[in-house]
Amino acid sequence: MGYRIIRPDETNICREYGVSVLVGKMLAASGLPQERIEELLHGESDLRTSTAPCVKAACTRILAARDHHEKVFVGGDYDADGICSTAMMKDVLDRLGIVNGYYIPDRFREGYGLKPETVRLAHEKGYSLIITVDNGVKAHEAIAEAHRLGMDILVTDHHRIEEPVDTEILVHPDVMEEKYEYLCGAGVVLQIARTLVGDCAFHTALAAVAHIGDVMPLWKQTRVIVKRGMELLNQGVVKALDAMNARREVYDREMLGFRIVPMLNAIGRMNDVSNVNTLVPFLLSRDEVQLASYAAQLSRVNEMRKQLSAQMVKDAEKMIGDDPFPVIASSSFHEGICGLAAGRLARMYSRPVLILAETAEGMKGSGRSVPGLDLYGFFREGFPELIAFGGHSMAVGLTVDRNSYESFREKVRLRYAESGFIPAEETQDYILIDRHFTLKDVLDLSVLEPLPEELSRYAFAMQEPAVISRSDLPKASKFLLENGSDTVDAVVFGYRQLQIPEEVHLIGGTLRINVFRGRRSIQLDADLIE
């Protein structure tokens, strides 16, 4: 990955909005329109509840189920959003005294979404109302089966609606107020939960995790949910996540995205050695002994996932060649890890990548794109070899007929060549700063948290830094830099495998506040040094 040094002029923004120099530089670099800047600095901070007709209709139907002593079934999904959504909906039904059950499908045997067989089993067990969470807009066969059996089905989802959903009630951002347009599945459930049982810290905190897990745009009510949810997480309102947080790290966007969400997703990805349905009672539990035991199991599964992922990337690298759109398959690949490996390779080589595992159903796997290429649109039409397909612009999941794999691979190569698409070189932008920023300036960056995607791409850099001292430790090198009245601790972690020069002319990375024994200091976690 290359890098670019930029020198934004923050003068006007600092003057107009009264922000400090580092905040001003980030906003100037982003080029955000005025309304977005206003939202970041002075936007709504209160959680609201949708009053859309679909939300009201869903709540009326759920309360009718309570009043008529119906059994309610919740159909979930196996990623962090689907897991949190399922736990939230179950908790709401429990609070209302409604007899309920739930099921999250096996990623490998059943795949994504509610299936007709699951509907039939729910009917046999006496359920009369089905509620889908984080899925359902594509469950046309399951919805038809529910109707055939005389069951009501309430769909709550946020995925793209490609054809009409034949259900009694559909709760979806497309049919809600504009401020809810960036909700994930758990955010949709949160609107129902707030209407039925009021403001609940537990629900808001789980919804925040889900929005980070689904990488939703952090604007409008989604921004409010995530910001408030992280505050609540740091107050300890979700004991299960505290059990997972062995290092007692502060819950922020980065910690959730790189620590908590991967652990939740690992169970679904490794469903051959674990059961994703056990995550729901884990999230709802408050028994510290049980939580500690399960969190230890989660950690072990996640470590296994990391090892498998690293090995898959290593093996796939040997097969990637010079193909501008590699399609890689192997009987040794684990289908639950294909997306992770494809994403890693797409970033490493700045190319779209599709990785498939050989399964009983066919060649099954995931693709990851690069900025500018709509991968969903690429595969949406003209590939009869696909047995199953879904996703969005940057990521797809699909299954290819085994007998058609070679023709499919060739068709991908030809269509990509015909598209004329050339990936832009991925670069990291570093905002150049001088040696006159203060501890307060770094603290002021928190007004932009949680950072939306438009800002998260930026880091800071210092040219010709004044190095006071240097110390080389087993896992990191540390530089003490002069910075006017303050100093900066620049840390170059060994895992980044950066070549550290004798004389430092440029150093860049993420600025943060380090707290040690009650003393606060400026730290730069460096990912660039020359």
C-alpha positions as CSV (number, residue, x, y, z in Angstrom):
1,M,0.0,0.0,0.0
2,G,1.3,3.4,-0.9
3,Y,0.8,6.6,1.1
4,R,0.1,10.2,0.5
5,I,1.0,13.3,2.6
6,I,-1.7,15.9,2.5
7,R,-1.6,19.5,3.9
8,P,-5.2,20.6,4.5
9,D,-5.8,24.2,5.4
10,E,-8.0,24.1,8.5
11,T,-8.1,27.9,9.1
12,N,-11.7,28.5,7.9
13,I,-13.1,25.5,9.6
14,C,-11.5,26.3,12.9
15,R,-12.7,29.8,12.7
16,E,-16.3,28.9,11.6
17,Y,-16.9,26.0,14.0
18,G,-14.6,26.9,16.8
19,V,-12.8,23.5,16.7
20,S,-9.2,22.8,17.6
21,V,-6.4,22.4,15.0
22,L,-6.4,18.6,14.6
23,V,-10.2,18.4,14.3
24,G,-10.1,21.2,11.8
25,K,-7.4,19.5,9.7
26,M,-9.4,16.2,9.6
27,L,-12.6,18.0,8.6
28,A,-10.8,20.1,6.0
29,A,-9.1,16.9,4.5
30,S,-12.4,15.0,4.3
31,G,-14.2,17.6,2.1
32,L,-17.4,16.8,3.9
33,P,-20.4,19.1,3.1
34,Q,-21.5,21.6,5.7
35,E,-24.5,19.6,6.7
36,R,-22.3,16.6,7.6
37,I,-19.9,18.7,9.6
38,E,-22.8,20.2,11.5
39,E,-24.1,16.7,12.2
40,L,-20.7,15.6,13.5
41,L,-20.3,18.7,15.8
42,H,-23.8,19.7,16.7
43,G,-26.0,16.8,15.5
44,E,-28.8,15.1,17.4
45,S,-27.6,13.3,20.5
46,D,-30.9,11.8,21.7
47,L,-32.0,8.3,20.8
48,R,-35.3,8.4,19.0
49,T,-37.9,5.8,18.3
50,S,-39.4,5.3,14.8
51,T,-43.2,6.0,14.6
52,A,-43.4,4.5,11.1
53,P,-46.6,2.5,10.4
54,C,-44.6,-0.7,9.9
55,V,-43.1,-0.4,13.4
56,K,-46.5,0.3,15.0
57,A,-48.1,-2.7,13.1
58,A,-45.3,-5.0,14.2
59,C,-45.7,-4.0,17.9
60,T,-49.5,-4.4,17.6
61,R,-49.1,-7.9,16.3
62,I,-46.6,-8.9,19.0
63,L,-48.9,-7.6,21.7
64,A,-51.8,-9.5,20.2
65,A,-49.6,-12.6,20.4
66,R,-49.1,-11.9,24.1
67,D,-52.8,-11.3,24.7
68,H,-53.8,-14.5,22.9
69,H,-51.1,-16.6,24.5
70,E,-49.4,-17.4,21.2
71,K,-46.0,-19.0,20.8
72,V,-43.6,-16.8,18.8
73,F,-40.6,-18.0,16.9
74,V,-37.6,-15.9,16.0
75,G,-35.5,-16.7,12.9
76,G,-32.0,-15.2,13.1
77,D,-28.7,-15.0,11.3
78,Y,-25.2,-16.2,12.1
79,D,-23.2,-12.9,11.9
80,A,-22.8,-10.4,14.7
81,D,-25.8,-8.4,13.6
82,G,-28.0,-11.4,13.3
83,I,-26.9,-12.8,16.7
84,C,-27.4,-9.5,18.5
85,S,-30.8,-9.1,16.8
86,T,-31.9,-12.5,17.9
87,A,-30.8,-11.9,21.5
88,M,-32.6,-8.5,21.6
89,M,-35.8,-9.9,20.1
90,K,-35.8,-12.8,22.5
91,D,-35.2,-10.5,25.4
92,V,-38.2,-8.3,24.4
93,L,-40.5,-11.3,24.1
94,D,-39.3,-12.6,27.5
95,R,-40.0,-9.2,29.1
96,L,-43.5,-9.3,27.7
97,G,-44.1,-12.8,29.0
98,I,-44.5,-14.3,25.6
99,V,-43.5,-18.0,25.2
100,N,-40.9,-18.0,22.5
101,G,-38.1,-19.9,20.7
102,Y,-35.4,-19.0,18.2
103,Y,-33.1,-20.6,15.7
104,I,-30.0,-19.4,13.8
105,P,-29.3,-21.6,10.8
106,D,-26.1,-23.5,10.3
107,R,-23.9,-21.5,7.9
108,F,-22.7,-24.7,6.1
109,R,-25.7,-27.0,6.0
110,E,-28.5,-24.5,5.7
111,G,-27.0,-21.2,4.6
112,Y,-28.4,-17.7,5.0
113,G,-32.0,-16.9,5.9
114,L,-35.2,-18.6,7.0
115,K,-35.9,-21.9,5.2
116,P,-39.2,-23.7,4.6
117,E,-38.1,-26.7,6.6
118,T,-37.5,-24.4,9.7
119,V,-41.0,-23.0,9.2
120,R,-42.5,-26.5,9.1
121,L,-40.7,-27.5,12.3
122,A,-41.8,-24.3,14.1
123,H,-45.4,-25.1,13.0
124,E,-45.2,-28.6,14.4
125,K,-44.0,-27.2,17.7
126,G,-47.1,-24.9,18.0
127,Y,-45.7,-21.6,16.9
128,S,-48.2,-19.3,15.2
129,L,-46.1,-16.2,14.6
130,I,-42.6,-16.0,13.1
131,I,-40.4,-13.0,13.4
132,T,-37.3,-12.8,11.2
133,V,-34.4,-10.6,12.4
134,D,-31.6,-9.4,10.1
135,N,-33.1,-11.6,7.3
136,G,-36.3,-12.3,5.5
137,V,-36.6,-10.0,2.4
138,K,-35.3,-12.9,0.3
139,A,-37.0,-15.7,2.2
140,H,-39.8,-16.0,-0.4
141,E,-40.2,-19.8,-0.2
142,A,-40.2,-19.8,3.6
143,I,-42.8,-17.0,3.7
144,A,-45.0,-18.9,1.2
145,E,-44.7,-22.0,3.4
146,A,-45.8,-20.0,6.5
147,H,-48.8,-18.8,4.6
148,R,-49.6,-22.4,3.5
149,L,-49.5,-23.5,7.1
150,G,-51.7,-20.6,8.3
151,M,-48.9,-18.9,10.2
152,D,-48.3,-15.1,10.4
153,I,-44.8,-13.9,9.5
154,L,-43.3,-10.6,10.5
155,V,-40.2,-9.7,8.6
156,T,-37.6,-7.3,10.1
157,D,-34.6,-6.8,7.9
158,H,-32.3,-4.2,6.4
159,H,-30.9,-5.9,3.3
160,R,-31.7,-4.8,-0.2
161,I,-35.2,-5.5,-1.3
162,E,-35.0,-6.8,-4.9
163,E,-38.6,-8.0,-5.3
164,P,-41.8,-7.5,-3.3
165,V,-41.9,-9.3,0.1
166,D,-45.3,-11.1,0.4
167,T,-45.7,-10.7,4.2
168,E,-48.3,-9.2,6.5
169,I,-45.8,-6.8,8.1
170,L,-42.3,-5.7,6.8
171,V,-40.2,-3.5,9.1
172,H,-37.3,-2.2,7.1
173,P,-35.4,1.1,6.8
174,D,-36.9,1.6,3.3
175,V,-40.3,2.1,4.8
176,M,-39.2,4.1,7.9
177,E,-38.3,7.7,8.4
178,E,-35.2,9.0,6.7
179,K,-33.2,9.3,9.9
180,Y,-33.3,5.5,10.2
181,E,-32.0,4.8,6.7
182,Y,-28.6,3.4,7.9
183,L,-30.0,0.9,10.5
184,C,-28.7,-2.6,10.5
185,G,-30.9,-5.6,11.5
186,A,-30.4,-4.9,15.2
187,G,-31.2,-1.2,14.7
188,V,-34.5,-2.2,13.2
189,V,-35.2,-4.5,16.1
190,L,-34.3,-1.7,18.5
191,Q,-37.2,0.4,17.2
192,I,-39.6,-2.4,18.0
193,A,-38.0,-2.9,21.4
194,R,-38.1,0.7,22.3
195,T,-41.8,0.9,21.4
196,L,-42.7,-2.2,23.3
197,V,-40.5,-2.1,26.5
198,G,-39.0,1.4,26.4
199,D,-35.4,2.6,26.7
200,C,-33.2,-0.4,27.6
201,A,-29.5,0.1,28.0
202,F,-28.9,-3.6,27.2
203,H,-30.7,-3.4,23.8
204,T,-28.9,-0.1,22.8
205,A,-25.5,-1.5,23.7
206,L,-26.1,-4.7,21.6
207,A,-27.4,-2.6,18.7
208,A,-24.2,-0.6,18.8
209,V,-22.1,-3.7,18.5
210,A,-24.3,-4.9,15.6
211,H,-23.9,-1.6,13.6
212,I,-20.1,-1.8,14.0
213,G,-20.2,-5.4,12.9
214,D,-22.1,-4.7,9.8
215,V,-20.0,-1.6,9.0
216,M,-23.0,0.7,8.6
217,P,-22.6,4.4,7.7
218,L,-22.3,6.2,11.0
219,W,-24.8,9.0,10.3
220,K,-28.3,10.0,11.6
221,Q,-29.8,7.7,14.2
222,T,-27.2,5.0,13.5
223,R,-24.6,7.4,14.8
224,V,-26.6,8.2,17.9
225,I,-27.1,4.4,18.6
226,V,-23.4,3.6,18.3
227,K,-22.2,6.6,20.3
228,R,-24.7,5.9,23.2
229,G,-24.2,2.2,23.0
230,M,-20.5,2.5,23.5
231,E,-21.0,4.7,26.5
232,L,-23.3,2.0,28.0
233,L,-20.9,-0.8,27.1
234,N,-18.2,1.1,29.1
235,Q,-20.7,1.1,32.0
236,G,-20.8,-2.7,32.0
237,V,-24.4,-3.2,30.8
238,V,-23.6,-6.3,28.8
239,K,-21.9,-8.8,31.1
240,A,-21.2,-11.3,28.3
241,L,-19.1,-8.8,26.4
242,D,-17.2,-7.9,29.6
243,A,-16.4,-11.6,29.9
244,M,-15.0,-11.5,26.4
245,N,-13.0,-8.3,27.1
246,A,-10.2,-10.1,29.0
247,R,-7.8,-7.1,28.6
248,R,-10.4,-4.7,30.0
249,E,-10.0,-2.5,27.0
250,V,-12.2,0.6,26.5
251,Y,-15.1,-0.1,24.2
252,D,-14.7,2.0,21.1
253,R,-15.2,1.6,17.4
254,E,-11.9,0.0,16.8
255,M,-12.1,-2.3,19.8
256,L,-15.5,-3.6,18.9
257,G,-14.6,-4.0,15.2
258,F,-11.3,-5.8,15.8
259,R,-11.9,-7.7,19.0
260,I,-15.6,-8.3,19.9
261,V,-17.2,-8.7,16.4
262,P,-14.6,-11.2,15.1
263,M,-15.2,-13.4,18.2
264,L,-18.9,-13.3,17.7
265,N,-18.6,-14.1,14.0
266,A,-16.1,-16.9,14.7
267,I,-18.8,-19.2,16.1
268,G,-20.8,-18.9,12.9
269,R,-17.8,-19.3,10.7
270,M,-16.6,-22.4,12.7
271,N,-20.1,-24.0,13.1
272,D,-18.5,-27.4,12.4
273,V,-16.9,-27.2,15.8
274,S,-19.4,-25.0,17.6
275,N,-23.0,-24.0,17.6
276,V,-23.9,-20.4,16.9
277,N,-27.3,-20.8,18.7
278,T,-25.4,-21.0,22.1
279,L,-24.4,-17.3,21.7
280,V,-27.9,-16.1,22.4
281,P,-28.2,-17.4,26.0
282,F,-24.6,-16.3,26.5
283,L,-25.4,-12.7,25.6
284,L,-28.5,-12.8,27.8
285,S,-26.8,-14.4,30.8
286,R,-25.6,-12.7,33.9
287,D,-24.1,-15.7,35.6
288,E,-20.4,-14.8,35.9
289,V,-19.2,-18.4,36.2
290,Q,-21.0,-19.5,33.1
291,L,-20.0,-16.3,31.3
292,A,-16.3,-16.8,32.1
293,S,-16.4,-20.5,30.9
294,Y,-18.2,-19.7,27.6
295,A,-15.9,-16.7,27.0
296,A,-12.9,-19.0,27.3
297,Q,-14.5,-21.3,24.7
298,L,-15.2,-18.4,22.4
299,S,-11.5,-17.3,22.7
300,R,-10.4,-20.8,21.7
301,V,-12.7,-21.0,18.7
302,N,-11.5,-17.6,17.6
303,E,-7.9,-18.6,17.9
304,M,-8.6,-21.6,15.8
305,R,-10.3,-19.3,13.2
306,K,-7.2,-17.1,13.1
307,Q,-4.9,-20.0,12.5
308,L,-7.1,-21.4,9.7
309,S,-7.4,-18.0,8.2
310,A,-3.6,-17.4,8.2
311,Q,-3.0,-20.8,6.6
312,M,-5.7,-20.2,3.9
313,V,-4.2,-16.9,3.0
314,K,-0.7,-18.5,2.8
315,D,-2.0,-21.3,0.6
316,A,-4.1,-19.0,-1.6
317,E,-1.1,-16.7,-2.2
318,K,0.7,-19.5,-3.9
319,M,-2.2,-19.9,-6.3
320,I,-3.1,-16.2,-7.0
321,G,-0.7,-15.7,-10.0
322,D,-1.1,-12.6,-12.1
323,D,-4.8,-12.9,-12.8
324,P,-6.4,-9.5,-12.3
325,F,-9.5,-11.2,-10.8
326,P,-8.3,-14.4,-9.1
327,V,-10.8,-17.2,-8.6
328,I,-9.2,-19.7,-6.3
329,A,-10.6,-23.0,-5.1
330,S,-9.3,-25.9,-3.1
331,S,-10.6,-28.9,-1.2
332,S,-8.4,-27.8,1.8
333,F,-10.2,-24.5,2.2
334,H,-12.7,-24.0,5.0
335,E,-15.9,-22.4,3.7
336,G,-16.5,-20.4,6.8
337,I,-13.1,-18.6,6.4
338,C,-13.3,-18.0,2.6
339,G,-14.5,-14.4,3.0
340,L,-11.8,-13.5,5.5
341,A,-9.1,-14.8,3.3
342,A,-10.6,-13.2,0.2
343,G,-10.7,-9.8,2.0
344,R,-7.1,-10.1,3.2
345,L,-5.9,-10.9,-0.3
346,A,-8.0,-8.2,-1.9
347,R,-6.3,-5.7,0.3
348,M,-2.8,-7.1,-0.1
349,Y,-3.0,-7.2,-4.0
350,S,-5.5,-4.4,-4.6
351,R,-7.6,-6.8,-6.8
352,P,-11.1,-8.4,-6.4
353,V,-10.7,-11.9,-5.2
354,L,-13.0,-14.9,-5.1
355,I,-12.2,-17.9,-2.9
356,L,-14.2,-21.1,-3.0
357,A,-14.2,-24.3,-0.9
358,E,-15.2,-27.7,-2.3
359,T,-18.4,-28.8,-0.5
360,A,-21.1,-31.3,-1.0
361,E,-23.4,-28.6,-2.5
362,G,-20.7,-27.4,-4.9
363,M,-17.9,-24.8,-5.0
364,K,-19.0,-22.5,-2.2
365,G,-17.3,-19.4,-1.0
366,S,-17.0,-15.6,-0.9
367,G,-15.6,-12.7,-2.9
368,R,-14.3,-9.4,-1.8
369,S,-14.0,-6.3,-4.0
370,V,-11.9,-3.2,-4.2
371,P,-13.2,0.4,-4.3
372,G,-15.0,1.2,-7.5
373,L,-16.1,-2.3,-8.5
374,D,-19.7,-3.3,-7.7
375,L,-19.1,-7.0,-7.1
376,Y,-22.8,-7.7,-6.6
377,G,-23.7,-6.1,-9.9
378,F,-20.8,-8.0,-11.6
379,F,-22.3,-11.4,-10.6
380,R,-26.0,-10.5,-10.5
381,E,-26.8,-11.5,-14.1
382,G,-25.4,-13.8,-16.7
383,F,-24.0,-16.6,-14.5
384,P,-26.3,-19.6,-14.7
385,E,-23.5,-21.7,-13.1
386,L,-24.5,-20.1,-9.7
387,I,-26.6,-22.3,-7.5
388,A,-26.8,-19.6,-4.8
389,F,-25.8,-16.0,-4.7
390,G,-26.1,-12.9,-2.4
391,G,-24.3,-10.0,-1.0
392,H,-23.6,-6.3,-1.7
393,S,-21.2,-4.1,-3.7
394,M,-18.0,-5.0,-1.7
395,A,-18.7,-8.6,-0.7
396,V,-20.6,-11.6,-2.2
397,G,-21.3,-15.1,-1.1
398,L,-22.0,-17.7,-3.8
399,T,-22.1,-21.4,-4.7
400,V,-21.0,-22.6,-8.1
401,D,-22.1,-25.9,-9.7
402,R,-19.1,-28.2,-9.5
403,N,-19.4,-29.4,-13.1
404,S,-19.5,-25.8,-14.3
405,Y,-16.6,-24.4,-12.3
406,E,-14.0,-24.1,-15.1
407,S,-16.5,-22.4,-17.4
408,F,-17.5,-20.1,-14.6
409,R,-13.9,-19.2,-13.9
410,E,-13.3,-18.4,-17.5
411,K,-16.4,-16.3,-17.7
412,V,-15.3,-14.3,-14.7
413,R,-12.0,-13.7,-16.4
414,L,-13.5,-12.6,-19.7
415,R,-16.2,-10.4,-18.2
416,Y,-13.7,-8.6,-16.0
417,A,-11.4,-8.0,-18.9
418,E,-14.4,-6.6,-20.9
419,S,-15.3,-4.3,-18.1
420,G,-12.1,-2.4,-18.5
421,F,-12.0,-1.8,-14.8
422,I,-8.5,-0.9,-13.4
423,P,-8.2,-0.8,-9.6
424,A,-6.8,2.4,-8.2
425,E,-3.7,1.9,-6.1
426,E,-4.8,1.8,-2.5
427,T,-3.1,4.6,-0.5
428,Q,-3.2,5.7,3.1
429,D,-3.6,9.5,3.6
430,Y,-1.5,11.1,6.3
431,I,-2.4,14.6,7.4
432,L,0.8,16.6,8.0
433,I,0.9,18.3,11.4
434,D,3.6,20.5,13.0
435,R,5.1,20.2,16.5
436,H,2.7,22.6,18.2
437,F,-0.3,20.5,19.0
438,T,-1.2,19.8,22.6
439,L,-2.7,17.1,24.7
440,K,-6.0,19.0,24.6
441,D,-5.9,19.0,20.8
442,V,-5.7,15.2,20.8
443,L,-8.5,14.9,23.4
444,D,-10.6,17.2,21.2
445,L,-10.6,14.5,18.4
446,S,-13.1,12.6,20.5
447,V,-15.8,15.0,19.3
448,L,-15.6,13.2,16.0
449,E,-16.2,9.8,17.5
450,P,-17.4,7.4,16.4
451,L,-15.5,8.2,13.2
452,P,-17.5,7.7,10.0
453,E,-15.9,6.1,7.1
454,E,-15.2,9.5,5.5
455,L,-12.9,10.3,8.4
456,S,-11.5,6.9,9.5
457,R,-9.2,6.7,6.4
458,Y,-7.0,9.5,7.8
459,A,-3.9,9.3,10.0
460,F,-1.5,12.0,11.1
461,A,2.2,12.4,10.2
462,M,5.2,14.5,11.4
463,Q,8.1,15.4,9.2
464,E,11.6,15.7,10.6
465,P,10.4,15.0,14.1
466,A,12.7,16.1,17.0
467,V,13.7,12.7,18.5
468,I,14.6,13.1,22.2
469,S,15.3,9.4,22.8
470,R,14.8,6.0,21.3
471,S,14.4,2.6,23.0
472,D,14.1,-0.8,21.3
473,L,12.0,-3.4,23.2
474,P,11.3,-7.0,22.3
475,K,7.9,-6.2,20.8
476,A,8.2,-2.5,19.9
477,S,10.5,0.4,19.3
478,K,9.6,3.6,21.1
479,F,10.6,7.2,20.2
480,L,10.1,10.2,22.5
481,L,9.4,13.2,20.3
482,E,9.6,16.8,21.2
483,N,6.3,18.6,20.6
484,G,6.4,22.2,21.9
485,S,5.3,22.2,25.5
486,D,4.3,18.5,25.3
487,T,6.0,15.3,24.2
488,V,4.8,12.5,22.0
489,D,5.4,8.8,22.6
490,A,5.7,7.3,19.1
491,V,5.4,3.5,19.2
492,V,6.4,1.2,16.3
493,F,5.0,-2.3,17.1
494,G,7.0,-5.2,15.8
495,Y,4.1,-7.0,14.2
496,R,3.9,-4.2,11.6
497,Q,7.3,-5.4,10.3
498,L,8.5,-1.9,9.4
499,Q,12.1,-1.1,8.6
500,I,13.2,1.4,11.2
501,P,15.9,3.8,9.9
502,E,18.7,5.2,12.0
503,E,17.5,8.7,11.4
504,V,13.8,9.4,11.3
505,H,12.6,11.9,8.7
506,L,8.9,10.9,8.6
507,I,6.6,9.2,11.1
508,G,2.9,8.7,10.8
509,G,0.0,6.8,12.5
510,T,-2.9,7.1,14.8
511,L,-2.9,9.7,17.6
512,R,-4.4,8.7,20.9
513,I,-4.2,9.4,24.6
514,N,-2.4,6.9,26.7
515,V,-3.2,6.6,30.4
516,F,-0.6,5.1,32.7
517,R,-0.8,5.3,36.5
518,G,-3.2,8.2,36.2
519,R,-0.9,10.2,33.9
520,R,-2.1,11.1,30.5
521,S,0.2,11.4,27.5
522,I,0.1,11.7,23.7
523,Q,0.8,8.5,21.9
524,L,1.3,7.9,18.2
525,D,0.8,4.3,17.1
526,A,3.0,4.4,14.1
527,D,2.4,2.5,10.8
528,L,4.7,4.6,8.7
529,I,8.3,5.4,9.4
530,E,11.1,6.6,7.1
